[in-house]
């Protein structure tokens, strides 16, 4: 997985490769897909959600440039695998998911692996308030248009990974909030992932 998929997608940071290598992905995959834990594919979860392909997880982790003292927000807990990887790179992780079975299941898996620096909440991420501040935010579902809701929760120097757009093509963005209060964005690659529930979905303009 590391050589054929992740390095091939320009994930070369030793810290990222290390955390992906030592975090037991098979522990987080639904039993029906256990044999495909390391395949180059998205793995279906309940509620029409999915685990990202390993190469996408690697790019997400690398793009955030996490430091050991960082506080991280993860939007979309899912199986908890990416949560575990974030916890291995940062100081603390708050992971929220709108589905209680995801947060409960992820909590059990993280406990079994003795991962203690994660707080899990069953909550709509769009109800989180700006006073909660983070060094990095990883949004694992897509949004139809860029919304400043998550940017407002970044500390100066903070980074936001978010996938924006609609099928068949979505743009993966890395946004950085600068000390001046302004933010810049970098387009990383194109992909398609399921949308976040309750994300604003304005109707496309039609002539």
N, C-alpha and C positions, 0 to 999 in steps of 0.2 A: 504493500500500500504506500509506504513512504517513498520508495524509489520510483515506482511506475506511475503513480497518480500525483502525489503531492509535490515532490521535487519537480516533476514535469510541468507543474503549474506555477513554477517560479517561487515556490515556498522553500527558502534556503536558510532561514534563520534557525540556528541550532536549538534555541530555546523552544521554538514552536515544534520542530521535529521531535524534540525530546518529550514534550508533554503529550503529543499525539501518540508517540511510541509507547509511553508507559501507562496511559489511561486506557483501561480495558474496554474498548468500544463494544465488544461482544456482550458485555455486561448490561448495556443500555439498549440493545436491539430487541424488538419484539420476538418472541420465541419462534414464530412462523418464518422469520427472516434471519434466523441465527446464522445460517450458512452463508449469508450474503453480507455479513457485518462489515467486511472490508472491501466489498465490491465498489466499483466506480459508478454509483447510482444513488438516487434518493430512496430512502426506505420509508414506506408508508407507516403512519401512526394513526391513532383514532382521530375522529372529528375532521377527516380529510386533510390532516396535517402531514408533515414528513420530516425525517431527519435529512439534513443537508448531505450531499455527497462529501466524502472525506476531503477532496481537493478544495471545495468551497469553504469548508470549515477551516482548512489550513490558511487560505487566503484571508479570511475574516480575522483570524487570530494574528496573523503577521501584520496586517494593515493597521491594527489598533496600536501597535508599538507598546505593548503593556510593560509596565515596570512593577517591581515587587511591592511598591508602596501604594499602588493605584487602587481606587475604589471604582468598581465596575457595575453598571446596570445591564442586565440581559433582558430583553423583551422577547418573550417566547421561550419558556423552559423546555417544552417538548419532552424528550426522553431523559434529559439531564446530562447527556454526554458533553455537549459544548460547555455547559455549566461547569462540569468537572475540569475541563481544560482551562477555562478562564480562571477557576480557583487555583489551579497550579501555577498560574503566571502572575496573579495580582494579590493584593492584600485581602480585599473583601469583595464579595459578589452578592448583589441583590438580583434575584431572578424572579420575574413575574410572569404568570400565565393566566389566561382567562378560564382555563379548564382545570378544575380541582384534581381530577385524576392524574393529570400530568405533574402537578406540583407534589402531590402525595407520592406518586410512584418514583419521581426523581429524588425526593427526600429519602426514601428507603434505600435507593441505590447509592446515594452519596454517603449515607450513614454506614452502609456495609463496607464502603471503601475508606472510612474514617476521614472523610472530607468535612471539615468543621467550619470553614470560613465562608460559608454560603448561607444567606437568608432567602427563603422561598416564600412567596406570597401568591395567593390566588386573587388576582386583581386585574382589572382592565388597565393596561398601560396608559391609556389616554386619560385615566383618572389620577395618575400620579401628579404631584404638585411640583412646580418649579423650585421651591426651597430645598428639595432634595438635590444635591449636587454630586456629580460624578466626574472622574478623570476620563472615563471611556464608556461608551454606550454601544451595545451590539443589538441591532434589531434583526431578528431572524426571520420575520415575515416581511412581505412587501407592503408598500403604501402607494396609492395611485399617483400622488403628487407629494413633493417635498413639503413637510409640515414643520414649523419651527418649534413645535411642542417639545421635542426631544433636545433640540439645540439649547433651549432655555434651561435645561438641567445639566449642562456641561459647565465645569469649572474652566477658568482661563487656561488655555493650552489643551483642553479636552478634545477628544476625538469621537466622532459618531460614524458607525458603519450602518448604512441603510440601503435598501434596494427599492428603487422607485420606478413606477410605470405600470403598464398593463401587458398581458400576453399579446403577441408572441415574444416580445422583447422587453426586458427591463434593464435599467442601468444601475449598476452597483456603485455607490458613492462613498467616499471618505470625506467627512467634513471636519474641519479643525477650527475651534474657537480661539481667537487671538486675544492677547491682553487688552487690546484696544476695544474689545467688544464686537469687532467684526469677525466674520467667519469666511473661510474659503473652502472650496470643494474640489475634489479630484475624482474623475471618472476612472474606475478600475477595470471593469469588464462587464459584459452582458450576461444575463442569466434569467431564469424564471423560477419564482418560488410562490407558494400560496400567500394570499394577502392576510394581513392582520385583521381580525374581526374588529368591527366598529371604526376602522379607518375611514375617513371621509372619502366618498366616491362621487365626486362631481361628474355629471354627465358630459361625455365628450362633445365638443362643438361640431355640429353638422350643418353644412351649407344647405 
